[in-house]
């Protein structure tokens, strides 16, 4: 019998897709944003989708909706309160967890994990969630709900076959040591076989992204790795966007607002091409307006990394080490 997974803050289901590919049964997803809930519903038709605010949900309500308890709980609470890309994040790191209304969603993930006591939990976020006392605060909160051992696993998606860079922390009650890929997958290997988006095809989410004539002229002058847009992130760090991808290198981190320029064509990548850079299979679809679908891709856990984690978790459970 397959191990059962509940995905909190499920988004469009990248984390769940990896677990499903590893042989888990996805029994439920929770997200209060309707386009994400609908995307999850389309991709996991057998799962129960709970479209509610986690703050107002009791754990027993979740179990009642699912009709059973999960063996594994996964999820990625919003990272905006913690990420360095957010120049508006709270100056005091502890305020990001305990005072920021979005940051406190992490505490609700912990509350539900404490109530349901799964065999394994895995919570994904940006590494900055461990800064300046936050790691100790998280350990305290997990201990308070009954988990004495908590591990902060820093994993790089590109080490597991993802075509774009992405460093994230996966907080869990087991030490995660997934098997790494033998090779790096570069941009052109991920997207090179896709047709131009303005040609006839039946590939979902591969529609052209409109670009004004002025910007198109500026795009045409970009060399590999050059960016058209620069903006200020937290701490005065300069961030870039509208980058022309190098075909034989990894892509930069895919984020909701990421807009990459195709290596050879003077156009922006489509939602599907961004999804390929996050190792989504083409049958995994997204829902909503174009920007919403870009967000769903950029906020996901890369599927190949999720699958590698899932394989490790499955082996740990089946071996009785957790």
N, C-alpha and C positions, 0 to 999 in steps of 0.2 A: 504494500500500500504506500502510495506516495506521501511524502512529508508535506504538510499544509502550511501555506505562507499567507500572512496578512501584511499588506503594504500600506503604511501610514504616510500621508503626504505623497500619494502615489504618482501624481502628475500623469503623464501619458504612458508610464509603465516601463521605463528602461530598466530599472532595478528588477522588476517582476519578470521582464522578458528574459533576462539572464538566468534567473532562478527556474523559470519554466523550461528553458533550454537544457538545464542541468537535471531535469526530471522531477522537480517539485510541482505540487498542485497549487495554483494561485486561487485561494478561496475568497479573498476580499481585498478591496482597495478603498482607501478613504481620502477624499479631497473635497474641499468646499467650493472649488472653482469649477463652474459648470463645464467649460470646454475640456478641462483636464479629466473630469469625471466621465464625460462622453467618450473621450479618446480611450480611456482605460476600458470602458464598457465595450467599445468596438473591438479592442485588441484582446480582451479576455472575457468573452461572452458568457462563460460559465461562472465567473466570479460575481460575488455580491458587491455592488458599488454603493458605498455610503457617502452621499453628497451632503455632508454636514460639517459644521464648525467643530473641530476637535475639542475646543474649550467647553462646549456645552454637552458633550457626550460622556456618559458613564461607560465604564468598561463593560458592565453587564449588558448595556444596550447593544454594544458591538457584537458580543457573543450571541445575543438573541437574534440579531440580524443575520449573522453568519450561520447560525444553527450548529456551530461546533467551535472548539477552541483551536487556535493555530499552534503548530509546532515551532514556527519561526516567525518573528516579527522583524520586518525591515522598514526602512524609510529614510527620507531626507528632509527634515524640517528646513524652512527657508533660511538661506545663508546670508541674506542682505544685512542683518544686524552685525555680522561678524566679518564679512569680507573686506579686504583692503580696497577693493574697487568702489566701495560705497563711501564717498567723502562726507556723508552725513551721519555715519555711524557714531554711537555714543563714545565720548572720550574715555570714560571709565569702563574698562572691559566688563566688570561685573554687572554694570547697568545694562549691558547688551543682553545678558541672560535673564536678569531678574526684574528689569524695569521696562525695557523695550517691549511693546505689545507683541511684536512678531518674534522677538528673541525668546519670549516666554513659551512659545510653542514647543521648544525643546523640552521644557519641564512637563508638558502634557504627554509627549512621547514617553518620557521616563515614567510618568504616572501609569500609563496604560501597560507598559512593559512590566511594571511592578505588580499590577493587579492580575494580569493574565499569566505571568510566569512562564514564558515560552522556554523551550530547550535552549534556543539561541536567539539573541537579538543582534541586529547590525544597524547602526545609525550612521548615515553619511553626512558630512558637512565639509566646509573649508577648514584648512589647518589652523586658521586664525581663531577658531573656536577654542583653542587650547592656550591662548595668550594670557600672560599676566594674571595668573590666579584662576583662570577659567577651568583649567584641567582639574585642579583640586576641587573646585566647586562641583564639577560634573561627577567626579568620583564620590563626593559626599552625597549628591542627590541619588546616584545609583545605589550606594550603600544603604541609604535611608529606606529604599524600597526593597531591599533584600539581596542585592547583588554585590557581594564582597569583592569580587575580582572584576575589574574593568580594564580593557586594553585599548590603547589608542594606536591604531594601525595606519600608518601613513603609506599609501599606495599610489603609484603612478600608472595611470591607465595605459600609457604607451608601452609599459613593460609587459602588457598582457594582450598586445595586438591591436590596440586602438590607434587609428591614424592621426589623432590629435593629442597634444599634450594636456594632461589633466592630473593635478596632484590633489588628493583629497584624503581626509582622515575618516576611517571607518571605526566607530566606537562600538565595541562588542564585549560579550562576556567570555569569548574565547580568543586566543591569540591567532590571528589570521595569517596564514602562510601559503597563499595560493601559488600554484605552479606558474612560473613566468613563461611567456612565449619565447620561442627560439629566434624570432626575427622581428624587426620593426616593420610596420606597414606604413608606406609613405602615401602622400596625397594622391598621386596619379594611379596607384594601385587600388585605391578606394573608390575613386570617382571616374576614372578614365574610360570605363566602358559605357557610361551613361550617354544617351543622345543629347543633342542640344535641346533645351526646354521648349523652343518654339517650333519643334518638328512634331510629326505625328508619333505618339507613343501612348502606352497605357500604364505608365509608372506613376503611382500616386504621389502627390506633393512635389511634383517636378514641373511646376508651372514657372514661367519667367518672372523675375523680379523687376518691376519698372525702375528705370534710372533716367533722370533728365539728361537732355543733350549736353549741357554744360559739364555735368559730372562725368558723363561718358567720355568726353574729350580728355578730362583729367585722368580718368582711369586708364586710358590708352597709353599714357606716359609712364605709368607705374612699372617698375622693375620688380623681379621676384623679391618678396620680403618687405617692399616699401608700403607705407600706409598713407592713405589719403586724409585720415582724420586723427587728430590727437586731442585728448582731453585730460583733465586733472582728476586723479583718484584720491583716496585717503592718504594723508601724510604728504601731500604734494607730489605723489608719484604720477608720472606722465603715462597715460594709457593710450593705446592705439586701436584703430578700427579701419575697416575698408582696406584690408591688407591683401596684396596680390600674393597668392600662395605659391611657394616653390614646389614644383611637381615631384621632386625627389627628396623631399624632407617631410618631417611631421608638420601638421598644421598647428597653429597656436591653439590655446584653450578655446573651445567653443562655448560661448555664453549666449544668453537670451538675446542680447543686442549685437552679437557678432554678425558682421556682414563681410564675408570674404570675397575677393575678386578671383575669378577663375584663372588658373595658371596661363592659359593660352587665349581664351576668349575675353573680350573687353566687356564683361558683364559680371553681375553678382551671382554667387552660388544660390541655388534653389534650396528650399526646405529639405528636399530629399538628399541633395548633395551634402548639406550640413549633417543630416541624419547618418549618411554613410561615414562621415568623419567621426561619428559617435558609435559606429559599428552596429547601427540598427539594420535589421533585414528589411528589404523593400516591402514586405507584406505588413510591416508594422506601420500603422497610419496615425495621423495627427488630426486634430479637429479645431475648427475656429478660423478666424481671419489669419492672414499670412503672418503678421507679427506675433500673434498668439501661438501659431505653430512653430515659429522660430524659437519662441520662449520655451515651449515644451521640449524641444530638442536640447537647447542649451542648459536647461535645468535638470536634465536627466543624469542618471548614472550610466556611463558607457556600457553597452550591453556585454561586450567581451570581458570587461572587468567584473561586472555583476555575475557573469557565468563562472568565471574563475573563482570568485568568492564562494558562490553557491556549491561548486564541486567540492571545495575544501570543507564547507560547513556540513554538507551531506556525509562526507567521509568521517568527520568528527563525530557526528551524531550516531552513525551506524556502527562506529567502532566502540561506542560507549565512553568516549573521552570527555563528554559533556553531560 
